[in-house]
Amino acid sequence: ANKSFYKKFLSTEDTTEGFLLYDLGNGQWNIPKLRQLLEEIVQKDSSFEGFEVERDFPGLGKKTMLLNAHRIIRPSHREELILLAISDITERTKAVELMIVNERALIDTNRKLEYFIKTASHELKTPITSMKGYIQLILSLTKAAERPSPLIRSSLEKVEKQVQRIIRLVSGLLDMSKFESAVLELERTKLNLNSLVKETIEEILYIHKTRHVKIDEDGEYELWGDPDRLGQVISNLLNNSIKFSPVDTQIEVKISKHETNEVAVKICDHGIGIEKSEQIKIFERFYRAEDKHQQTYPGFGLGLYIVSEILKSHHGRIWVESEKGKGSTFTFTLPVENKKANRKRI
């Protein structure tokens, strides 16, 4: 045995050399399986690695040791020996066990969190939707009034925008829970992508009346998909462009053939842009971008994650090209049937 062995196991040459391994200490090495492995090394010229021993060692307490053994021959003495290497992996084993315990606890916590999010979102969505309905009713009544109050109408419109924002946040949480539990159902139907894009733009511009969106199309494209979910993709990307770009800048939308049997929709703004290091992260769940002043923009960081998941479920892709301070172009593609290639611009 070497000095490290004596030091580790608090032994000496007198209590070690000349004794069988199985008789050392308190018999901690007297393990039937270890005996068998060591005997096979001599008989079959074999070896073994990674044999773990967990025992109480004199003066050391409970330890976990990793054993590796090989047969060697010393020509000068014409004798066969077994080289046995022993490593103390107690701390490593404890770390692995702790990691497993923490991982199980984390999985359990995530499961409970997802259940809470799903339940809370369901409970919130009904009253919030009801609030929106009442606000729209009051707005319609103010329109019909002979002398509608500009202040009341302006205030109600602001409240409606905030309620709509809350609805989007709650819907995002519900969608996330559906993606995580793989229960999102798609109502696929044949749809015209060009019409869906235009309808979504009209809905958004109804709220953001001061913004301008230019559409460029190189043809009419039909595909199979869920119009509500794909409308959600377009709406999210357009709302982001509006949110992160100055009021006096234009947003461009381009619908064009990308590759064989694919259509690309590009949404370009001239806003704050995205750092190169963040361009992959923005599609992660709960990731939120920060500007140069470390201002975090409002939201849960779910929008682009949900967009990405919806497109994956339609066998589509999404990516971003951006330069900080100059704007961003988000592009997504979908499998498609091309109807005609007449160029249009509105």
N, C-alpha and C positions, 0 to 999 in steps of 0.2 A: 504494500500500500504506500501511497505517497504522503507527503506532509499535509496536504489539503484534507485527505481522508482522516488523518489523526486529529487534525484541528477541528474539522466539522463534527465528527462523532465523539469527540472528547475521549479518545483512546490513545494507546501507545503501541510501540512495536511488541512489547512483552505480552500484551493482551490480544494481539492481532496475528502476528506471523506464526505460522505453524498450526493455526486453528482453521477448521472448516468455516466457510462463510456463514453457514447456517447456525454455528454455535456462538457467533459474536454477539456482544451486548446481551440483551434479554431475549435473544432468539428472534429478533425482528425480521431477520432475513430468511427464516425457516418457513418458506412459503412453497407449498407443493408445486404450483405452476412455475415458479422461478426455478426450482430444482429441475423440473422437466426441461425447461428451455436451456439451462446451462448444460445438462447432460447431452442434449441433442447437438449442441455446438461441437462437442468432442466426437460424438458418434457419427454425426452426419455432415460434419464440416459446415455447419450453418451459422447463422448469426441472428440477433434480434435487436430491434430498436423501439423505443417508445413504451417500454413496460413500466407502468406506474405502480408505486408501492406507497400505501398510506398506513403509517404505523406510529405508535408512541415510541420515540427514541430516548434512551436514558440521558437525562440532562437537557434534552432539547424539546420534549413534549411532542405533540402530534405534528408530523410533517409529511409532505408528499414528495417522493423522490422519483425521478425519471431515470430508468436504467437502459443502457445500450451495451451490447456485448458482441465481441468478435474473437475468432480463434487466431492466434499468432504462433509462430514457430521461431525459436531462438536456435539458429544453426550451430552456434559455438557450444551450446550446452545440450543440443539434440533433445530439446524438450518442447512439448506443446503446452501453451498457456492460453488462458482466457483473459482478454483485456476487458475489464468491466468498468464502464464510465458511469458515475452517479452524479446527477444534478438535482439540486434542491429547487423544486418548482412550486413550493408552498404558496408564495405570494402571488405568483402568476395564476395558480389555480383559484385562489381566493378572488383575484381580480376578475377572472372569467365568470366565476359563480355570481359575484356581485353584479356584473354586467348583465347576466341572464335574468337575475331578479329584477334589476332596474328596467330591462327591456320589457319584461312581462307586466311590470307596474305601469310603464308608459303606454303599452298597448291597451291595458285596462282603462287607464285615464283617458286615452283618446276615444275609446269606445263610449265611455260615459259622456265625454264632451260632445261627441257627434250626436248622441241621443238627446242631450240637452239642447243643442243647436237646432236639431230637427223639430223637437217639441216646441221650443220657444218661438221658432219661426212660424210654425203653423198657428200658434196661438195669437201671434202678432198680426199675421197677414189679414185675417178676417176683419178686425176692427179698423185697421188702417185703410183697407179697401172701402169699408163703409164710410169712413171719414172723407175719402176722396169723392165718393158719390154725393155726399151732402154738400161738399164745397162746390162741385160742379153744378148742383141744383141751385145753390144760392147765386152762383155766377150767372146762370141763365135767367134767374129772376131779376138780377140787377140790370141785365141787358134789356129786359122787357119793361123796366120801370120808366116812368116819364122823365124823371130827373135822377138818373143813377149817380151815386156819389163816386167820383174818381178815386178818392182815397180808399173807400171800402173795396172797390173793384181791384185796385192795385194791390191792396193788402191780401185779398183772397187769392189773387194770381200768384203772389209770393208763397202763400201757405200751400197752394196746390203744387208748386214746384218742390217744396220741401217734403210734402207727403209722397210725391212721386219718387223722390230720392230715397226715402225710407223704404218704399215698396221695392225699389231696385236692390237695396241692401238686403232686405229680408229674402227676396227671391234668390239672390246670390247665395245666401246661406243654405236655403233649401236645395238649390241645385248642387252645391258642394256636397251635401250629405247624400244626394242621389248618386253622384259620381263615385263617392267613396264606397258606397254600398252596392254599386253596380246595378241600380234599379231604375236608371233613367230610361224612359220609354220614348221612342221616336214615332211620330205619326207621319210616316213617309207618304208622299204623294208627288205626282209629276207637277213641277212648277216652273214658271218663267223667272229666271234669276234677275233679268233686267227690270221686270215689273216690281219684284220684291225690293230691289235696291231703291227704286224711285218712290215706292210707297213708304219705305222706312225714312227716307230723306224728308218727305213731306210731313210726316208725323213729328220729326225732330225740329224741323224749321217752324212748325206751328208754335212750338214752345220758345225756340231761339229765333225770334223774328228778325233780329239784326244781322244774322249770319248768312253767308252766301256759299252755296255748294255748286260746283261745276261738274257735270257728268260727261264722260267721253266713252263711247261704245264703239267697238268694231264689228258688232253683230248681235244677233239675238241668241240667247243660250237657255236651253231647258235642261233640267236635271231632276233626279229623284231625291227628295229630302223632306225634312220637317220644316215647313215654312215659318212656324213660330220660333223654332230654335235658330234657324239661319237668320231670321229677322233680328233675333237677339244678338247674334254675332255682329251684324252690320250696325245695329243701334249702338252697341258697346263701343265699337271702334270709332264711329262718328262722334259719339258723346265725348270720348277721350280727346279726339282732335279739337273739338270745341273747347273743352276744359283746359287744354294745355297750349292753346294758341291765342294770340291777341284778337280782339273783336274785329279789328279792321283788316284782318287777313282772310284770304279765300281758302276753302278746302276743296281739293280736287279728288274726284272718284273716277277711276278708269276700269272698265270691264273689257277684257280682251282674252283672246285665245292664248294659252300659256304653252302647253305641250299637247301632244296627240291625246284627244279625249279629255282635256282639262281646260278649265276656264280660270282666269285669275281676276281677282277684284283688288285694286290698289286704292288705298285711302291715304292721301298725302296732306300734311298740314305744314305750316311755316311757324311752328311754335318753339317751345323751349328745347326740344330734342332730348335724346337719351344718351347717357354715357356709354361708351363701348363695353365697359365692364358690366353694365346692367342689362344689356340687350338680350341675354339669354335668361337671366333671372326673372325678368318681368312676367314670364309665363308660369312662374312657380306660384303655388298656393300661398296666400298671405303676404306676398312680396309687394312692397310699396316703394316707389322711387322717391328720391329726395333731390331737391335742387341744390345749387352751390351754397346756399345759406342754411342747408340742412333742414329746410322746411319740409315736413312730410305732408303730402297731399291727403285730403280726407278720403275715407273708404276703408274697406277691409282687405284690399289686395286680392280680391277674388275674380274681378272682371275678366282679365286676360287669361287667367287659369281656366275659367269656365268657357271662354271663347275657344281656347285650344282644345279642350275636351270635347266640345260640341263638334268641332271640325274633325277631330280624330274619329268620332263616331260616324261621320259622313265620309270617311276615307280621304279627308282633306289635310292640308298643311297650312301653317302660318309662320311668317317670319317678319322681322323688322329691319329696315335700313334707316339709320339716323345719324345725325351729327349734332353735337351739343350746341344749342343756340341757333340752329338753322332749321330745325323741324324734323319730322319723322314720316316715313312711308311704311305703312303696314300692308302686307300682301298676303292674301289667303287664296288657296286653290281648291277646286272641287272637280270630281269627275262629271262630265257634261256631254250633252248632245247638241251639236251646232246646227241651228236651223238655217241661218243665212249669214252672209258676211257683208251686208251692206253697212257702210260706215255711217254712224249717227253721232250727232253732238247737240247737246241742249244747254 
